[in-house]
Amino acid sequence: MPTELAEIKSLAKLRPLMKKHGVHALAFKRLAPNDNSKNQPYLGHDYSALQILPFDQVVADKSRTDSKRDRYKAKLDFSWLDDNGALHAAPNAQLILYPKYPEVRLSGFLLGARSAPSRYMTSREAGRVLFLGVTDDRRIIAHVIGPENPVAREIEAFDGNEAAGVFSFVFRTETSSSTKKQLLSKLHEISEMGWVTSRKMSANGVTTPYKAPNGGGYTLEALLGISPNGVNEPDYLGWEIKQHTATGLDKPLSGGAITLMTPEPDGGFYKSAGVTSFVRQYGYADTSGKHDRMNFGGIHRFGQTTKITGLRLDLSGYNTETGKIDDVNGGLSLVAADGTIAALWQFGSMLEKWNRKHALAAYVPSERDAATNRYRYGHVVALGQETNFGLFLSAVAQGLVYYDPGIKLENASSRQPKTKRRSQFRIRPSNLGGLYRLVEIADMKSGRTTALRPTGQ
């Protein structure tokens, strides 16, 4: 049993100790009797906790044989805070995700910890409160108090404050409301610039001209000070930024397809044999006449076989009737006529990418002047909020989100062809409502915002 930690008796002491360790958001949950080390504290039913708490890779728990309790695990960088401000590591802390309910729980927070609040975290006592502080470097700093602690009364003023799932916040350095204002201010500034020359920012922050015709996104990112880095984190102030060609700069839900994610398959023939063998097996000769080039492309929608590749997009282990995952080892897959899994994106890895990167997203309409290779950006944008991985899978099942790759082999007949990998999951702007419980249309000129809450979710 870990050495017992003393509790902090006032917010005036708790706040600065948390901030001293770099905490930018301090959330709390009032613990129910079942919220203990035996039953695992409940953190919500819709994965919203994953948009608040930083976590490591999501993996299927292959140690369990009871399919009724299939689950995912995600490691946490988790420490307990004592009353003197010292940290005590809990090396086995993790999130447990039960997709069949669905729900998220906290586990392992006492196992292996030399010091921890065991008295309260093994108890069924009512009135306990768990505090979780989140840092910029993706750590979680925790503290728990009992029902007689004065802090339990102090936080009554914060119940429901900027609530996210089961959590309320004592403080947040940046809230979604404040970052939204900053984001819209910057996007308005960019919109007022009018036509700007296509450009791209390098990893070291240097901006250079960009000549290819797909520069709309790169140019907007450069204007926002974002360099392409492949990191699975939101682009700007916690918001994912998506540019797309629209039929008008005041129509963010119109126009061409938007690329949501570009994850590489982590299973199937693509993974085991490699991209070269995959394209040779399921690709086709370039249709525009480019010599010695093979492509793998075409729109792949759920339940439909794409003629040019012969592959069908499937949701292996997902129940389209209940909208829940039945098999944690399943995923989005491309299936050949003979049943071969040509490519697989496991649910765990896709869940991690979606919830971490797309909690908040801004969709910005643009126009391109091909003659001068310049872009301009709209003064009306769509803001997607309140998403979860279940909505993403539902959108795939409805055919709203589809797979539209751009993979190719140059010098395809050679032993070492040059490869280009781009696995794209895309959506039409008009279907964005299927991914969020709240879409706001913000007119930055007038300052007017219209909320669109999709029905049927």
N, C-alpha and C positions, 0 to 999 in steps of 0.2 A: 504494500500500500504506500503511495507517495506521501511525503511529508506534507502536512496540512498547511495551506496558505491562509494568512489573515486577510480579512476583507477591508476594503476602503470604505470610509464612513461618510464621505461627502463628494458631491460632484465637483466642488471647488478643488478637491485634491485629485479626483479621477481624471478630469479633463486635461490638466497640464501634464500628468504622467503619461497619458496616451499620446498627446501631441509631441512630447519629448522623444518618443520612439517613432515619430513620423506618421502617426495616424492622421488621415485626412477625412475619414468618415467613421463615426462611432454610432453603431446600431445596437438596439437591445431587443430582447424577447422575454416576455414574462413566461416562465416555465410552468407547464402543466405537470400534474403528478407523474405522468408517463415520460416526461422529459428527463431522463436520467441515463446513466451509463449502461444499464441493462436494456432499456427499451429504445435508446437512441433518441435524442431530442429532435422533434419534428420541425423542419424548416420550410415547409410549404408543399403544395400539391402540383404546381405547374412549372417548376424549374426556375421560378423568378429569383430564387436565392443564388442561382448561378450567375446572375447579372450583377450581384452585389459582392459575393465572396470570391476572391481569387483562388483558383484551383489548378492542379497539375493535369496531366493527361487523363482522359476518361477511358477506363478499360473495363471490359466485361469480366465479372467475377466467375472464373472458370472452376473455382473450388467447390461450388455448390451443385448438387445433383437434383435438388427439388426445383423443378421448372416453375412452380407456383411462386417461388421467391427469387426469380431471376433478377439480377441487379448489376449495376455498374458501380465502380469505385473511382474516386478522384482524390489523390493525396493533397494535403494542405500543409503549408508552412505555418505552423500553429504554435503559439507560446502562451503561457499563463502569466499575468501580471500580478506581482505581490504588492503589499501595501507600502513598500519602500521604493517601488518603481523598478525592481529587478524583474527580468524575464526568465521563465523556466520552460524549456522546450517540451512539447508533447509530440514526440517523433512519429507516432502512429495515428495521429489525427487524420481523418478523411471524411469526405462526403460519401454517402451511400444513396444511390438513385434507384428507386424501384419503378420501372417504366410501366408496369401493368396497372398501377393505381391512378396516375403516377404520383410520386412524392419523393421528397429529398429529406434525408436525415443526417445527423452528425454522429460520428462514431470514433472510437479509439483515442479519445482525448485524455484518458487517464493512463492507458497502457504505455509503459516505458517512461512515463514522466516521473522524475525524481521528487518534484514538488507540484502539487495541484490542489484545487479546492474539492477534495474527495467527499467531505462531509455533505456538501450541497449537491454534488453531481452524482452521488449514489442514492440520493434521497427522493422520496415522493412528496416532500413537504410543499404545501402551497405557498405562493408568494415569493418564490425565488426569482431572481432576474439574472439573465445571462447577457453580458456586454461583449460585443465583437467589434474590434477596431481594425480598420483596413488601411494598409500603407501603400505608398506609391510603388514600392518594390515587391508588391504582391505577397506580403506577410499578413497574418491574422494574429492580433493580440487580444486575448480574452481575459475577462474577469467576471466573477459571479458573486452575488450578494444574497443574504438571507432576508426573510420577510420582515424582520425587526430592524433592519438597517435603515437609517434615515434617507438614504438614497432612493429607496423604494417609493417614498413619498415625493421626493424631489422630482422624479422623472414623470410623475402624473401629468405635468404640463406638456410633456413631449409625446404622450400617447397619440399615435396616428400621425405624428409630424413627418411629412414627406414619406409616408408609409410605403414600403415595398414588400408585398407578401406578408409574412408574419412579423416583419421588423418595423420598428419605428427608429427615428434618428435623433440623437442628442445634438449632433452637429455634422455637417458636411461642408468641406471647404468649397466644393462646387456641386450644386444641385443641377438636375436636368433643366430646371427653369432658368437658372442663371447662365448655364452654358448655352442654352437655346438662344437667349438674348445676344450673347457674344457671337455665336455662330451666325445668326441672322444679320447682325450688324456687319460682319465681315463679308458675307455673301452679297449683301446690298452694295457694299463698297465695290466689290468685283463686278457686279451687274452694271453699276454706274460707269465703269471704265469703258464700256462699249467694246469695240473690236480690239482684240489683243493677239499678237503673233504667237503661233504655236511654240511651246517650249516644254522642257522637262528638267526637273531638279535631280541632280545626282545624289548619291548617298552622302557625299561630303558637303552638300548644301550649295553646290555650284549650279546655276541655271544656264542651260544652253538651248539654242534653237532645235526644234524637233520637226523633221520633214515628213514623216509618214502620216497617212491620212487618219490614223487613230489617236490623234493627239489631244482630243477634247478632255479626257480624264487627266492626262499628264499635265496639261496646261492649267486646269483648275487646281490640281494638287500643288503645282509650283506657286501659283498665286496665293495659296493658303500656307505656303512654307512647308509642304509635305514632300518628302523624298520617298520613292518606291523602295520598300525594304523587306517585303514578304513577311513581316511580323504579324502574327494573328491578334492584332489589337485594333481598336477603332482609330480612325485617321486624325480627327481634330476635336479636341475638348470632349472626348468620349463619344463622338458621333462618327459613324461611318459615312463617307461622302461618296455619292454615286451620281456621275454625270451621264446624261443621255441626250441623244438628238430628239427634239420634239417638233411638233407641227406649229408651235408658237411659243414664244418666250414666257407667256402667261399661262401655259398649259402643261404643268409638270406631270400630269397623268396621261399624256399623249406621246405618240412617236415611237421610236425604235426600241428594241429589246435592251434590257438592263442586265449586265452580268452581276450576279449576286456573290458567287464564290467560284474559285478556280482550284479546288482541292485535287491532288493526285490520288488515284485509286490506291487503296492499301490492301487489296486482295484480288483474287481471281487470276486469270491467265496474264493480264497486264502486269501484275505484280510478280508472278512467278517466272514468267518468260521474258519480261522486259518490253519496253515500248516498241522496239524495232520488230520483234516477232509478232506483237499484237497488231501492228499496222499491216504487216505482210499477211497476217491471217484474216483480218476483218476489214482492212482498208480497200482502197481502189485507186486505179491510175488517175492522175490529175485530169479533171474534166475540161480544163482550159487549154490543154495541150502542152503544158510545161514538161520538158523532156526529163525522163528518169525520176519522176517524182510521184510518190504515193501519198494519199490523203486519208484521214479518217474524220469525217464530219457528218453533218445532217442532224436534223432535230429529232430527238428521241423523247417521246412522251410515255407516261406510265401506261402499261398494258398494251402498247402498240409496237408492232415490228416495223422498224425503219428499213425501207426497201434497199437503200444503197449500201447498208452494212449488214443487213440480215439479223440485227440484234434488237431485243425487246428490253425496254426499261422496266425493271420490276422493283418491288419493295418487299424483299424477303424478310419475313419475321414481323411484318407490320399488318395489323388487322384494320382494314379500311372501314369496317362497320363500326368498331368501337373507337377507332382513332388512337389505338394504343399499340405499343411494341410488345409482341408476344415472345420474341426470341432475341435475347441480348447479343447473340452472335450474328444476327442478320444485318441487313443494310440495303442501301440502294445498289442495284446490280444491273449489269447488261448481260442478258442471257441469250445464248445462241439457240438455234432450232433443235439441236441435239441435247439441250440442257446444260451445256458447258457455261460456267460463270466466266464470261470474258473479262469483266472488270467488276470490282466491288468497292464501295465506300461504306465502311462499317458505321453503324449508327452512333457508336460511342465517339468516334473521331469527328463525325459531322455535327453531333450535338455540341461538342466542345467548341468547334469553330463558330457555329451559329450563335450560341448564347453569349460567347465572349465578344464577338465582333459586331453583332447586329442588334444589340439591345436598343440602340438609338441610331437612326439612319436618316440622312437628308438626301433627297433626290432632286437634282438640279437640272433643268432643261437647258439645252444649248443649241446654237446654230453655227455652221461652219461656212466660211467663204473659201471655196476650193481654189479659186484663182489666186488668192493672196495667202492662203494657208493661215487664216486667222479664225478666231472663235469669239463668240460673245455669249453671255450667260443670263438666264432669265431672272426677273424680279419677283417671280412667284415660284415657291418651292414646296415640295411635299415632304413632311416630316413623319417618319414611321416610328411608332412607339408601342410599348406593351406587346412584345412578341414573345414567343417561346418555340422550342423545337417541334412541339406538337403541331403548331400552325404551319411550320415549314413542311412537315411530312404530309399534312392534309392538303397543302397547296400542290405538292407533287402528285398525290393521288387524284386530285381533281384536274390535273393537266395544266395547272397555272404555271408551275415551275417545271422547266424541262431541261434536258441535257443537250447542249449544242457545242460540241467540241471543235477545236481547230488544231488538229494534230497532223503532222506531216513528216515525211522522210524525203530528203533531197539526196541525189545520187543513190537512189533506192536499191539498185542492183549491185552496188559495191559491198564489200565486207564491212565497212564502217560508214554507213550513211549518216548524214547530218540530220538530227532530229529536232523537232519543235514540239513541245508538250503544252497543251492548253486545254484542260478539261473544264468546261464552263457550265454552270447551272444558271439559267436565265429566266427572266419573267418580262412580260409586257407591262408597261407603266400602268395601264388601265386595270391590271389585276393586283396591284400592290395591296389593296384592301384585304386580300386573302392572307397576308402575312402578318398583319398587325391588328390589335384590338382598337387602336386609335391611329388614324392618319389625319394630320393637320395640314391644311393648305394655307401657307403664310404668304401674304402679299406684302413685300417689304417696302413698297412705295407708300401704300396707304396705312400700313401697320395693322391691317385687319387679318385675323386668323380664323379660319373656319374648320371646325372639327367634324370629321367624318368617322362615325363609328359603324363599321361593317355589321351587317345583320347575319344571323345564322351561325354564329360562332359560340 
